[in-house]
Every structure is written in C-alpha cells, then in structure tokens.
Amino acid sequence: MKSAVVYRSQTGSAKTYASWMAEEVGCRPEPLENIESAAADAGLVVFVSWFHAASIKGSKRFQAFMAEHPEKRYAVVAVGATPMPCDLWPASEHEEAFRRSFPAESYPDLPWVYCRGGFHFERLGALDKIAMRIYFKMLEGEIARGNKREQIALDGMREGFDDCNRSYLEPLLEQLGLRG
C-alpha cells in the first residue's frame, strides 16, 4: 500500500518526525498544504504536527481531507515540548491535549502517538514569542508557589532543547502493523 506523510512544522521538530516517518513508510514528507497531491493515491496518510495552545496545528485541514476521503487509513504524530509520559507528565495529559483536536467521539480509532520535540525560542514568530513571554511569567508565578513541574518546564524552554528521538515513533509503527 502506498503511503503519504504530511506535516506542519514551525521550528523543525515536526519536520524531523515527518522525515523519519516517511522513511518508515517509503515516501517523501510533504507540507500539509500539498495534501491533495501527496495523498491522492495513498492508502495510508500520516499527519505530523505540533501542539500550539493545546491544539494541533493544521488539524482542521487534515480533518477536512479525512472527511473527503473516508476510504483511506489515517494516523497522527503529535509533537510537543512536554516530556514523554512520566510521573510528572502522565500520558493522560497528552491524550487530553490530542483529543482537543481529534475528539474521541469523532475519531475513536485514529492511531496516534505523542513525540517530544524541542523548543527553540529564537525560531518562533513574533506573536508566539510574545505569547511565550507571557507564559514564562505565568510559570514563574507557579514556581513561586512551589510547583516543581513548572520549574522543569521553564528551565527547558529558557535553555532551549532538542529531544527528537526516532524511537518515540515505535508505538505508532506497531499500531499501524509496521512492526512485529
């Protein structure tokens, strides 16, 4: 079956995951804007994008394509800056954020995976830089109240980081039957 990988990326992390996913399924990654041509004859379409203000950028465009082509299989790679599931960041929080863009009642069987990306303040657009400065101030308030989790988040964002890791795609590859 032919596959397509389409993506939205602002600072490069989603594009990195799109490239890795495309290698796995044997295609070239294409920007979401090219979905019509990239996925025209694909049986599987994988959408890779990033969390922005607790929703996935481009999800409305991807959903419109899904509605127009119900005969295809779909999957999503959701990229974010929070750590992979752990005690401080339970998987349920990633699920909750994913479901803001792809509600369970509308997309109950949509395979997806959360992958930690990176944070590069210098690559953000002007409006996102302003929003992040406000967010940093909010985190500082939480830190002053003793919230350890916000301290970890703020430290990582202030310093910048790249935690892209190809192994984070493995659960999705298994869901898609591409792993044993």
C-alpha positions, 0 to 999 in steps of 0.5 A: 500500500502506498503511503503519504506523510504530511506535516506542519512544522514551525521550528523543525521538530515536526519536520524531523518526525515527518522525515523519519516517518516517511522513511518508515513508510517509503515516501517523501514528507510533504507540507500539509498544504500539498495534501491533495497531491501527496495523498491522492493515491495513498492508502495510508496518510500520516499527519505530523504536527505540533501542539500550539495552545493545546491544539494541533496545528493544521488539524482542521485541514487534515480533518477536512481531507479525512472527511473527503476521503473516508476510504483511506487509513489515517494516523497522527504524530503529535509533537510537543515540548512536554516530556514523554509520559512520566510521573510528572507528565502522565500520558493522560495529559497528552491524550487530553491535549490530542483529543482537543483536536481529534475528539474521541467521539469523532475519531475513536480509532485514529492511531496516534502517538505523542513525540517530544520535540524541542523548543527553540525560542529564537525560531518562533514568530513574533506573536508566539514569542510574545505569547511565550513571554507571557507564559514564562511569567505565568510559570514563574508565578507557579514556581513561586508557589512551589510547583516543581513541574513548572520549574522543569518546564521553564528551565527547558524552554529558557535553555532551549532543547532538542529531544527528537528521538526516532524511537518515540515513533515505535508505538505508532509503527506497531499500531499501524502493523509496521512492526512485529 
